[in-house]
Amino acid sequence: MAEMKSPVSRNELDCRMDPYWRKARLAARLLLKRQAGKPWSARDRRLAQRLADDPGVTNRLLDQALSSVGARQRNGYSILDVIP
């Protein structure tokens, strides 16, 4: 019988995640917050400016992150996600 592997720890997952993808996800969450009509804090504005100035956070990557965050909000966690 095959041995089951233990789930990947959060630290291991974070090390493998692309830093620009992580930044794009943050930017997507900020945009969704703005679209929901919630005000941005001073921290949100500073972070949004830093992410907008980052050359690695492209429009295409941001669009993919918006789709990903929106899908997760609609459908919940995937069975492949590691839930802390």
Summary of the structure (lengths in Angstrom):
residues: 84
radius of gyration: 15.5
end to end distance: 28.2
largest distance: 55.6
contacts: 171
relative contact order: 0.17
helix: 63%
strand: 0%
